[in-house]
Amino acid sequence: MVDFDPHAACTYAPSWRRSHVEEDGAVLARFQCFEHEPALEWSVLVPVHDVDALVRRFVDDATGSAA
């Protein structure tokens, strides 16, 4: 499962910059960390076979119903 933890050695939560669905159904998420100068930017590609689990995790986190 893809994890969106902060980049190495950072204790701050990353900020979503944007995300979009690729042509094959994968999701490309872009992040920034403003606690660094200059701000760090990176991307995470969620393969199409992990998107269902990612959506389930998002809904569970939002509703407090983690399995």
C-alpha positions, 0 to 999 in steps of 0.5 A: 500500500502506498504511504503518504508519510512526510519525507525523510527526517521531517516531522511536519505533515506534507501539504497536498499540492494537487492530484489527478487520475492518470489515463490508466487509472493510477493517481498521481499525488503531488506534495509540498513541505513549506517547513523548508526553504525553499519548499520541498516538492515531490510526487507519489504515483499510486498504481491502479491496483492500489487505488481502491485501497487508497480510497477506502483508507481515505473514507475510513480516516474521514469517517473514523471507521478504520477497519 
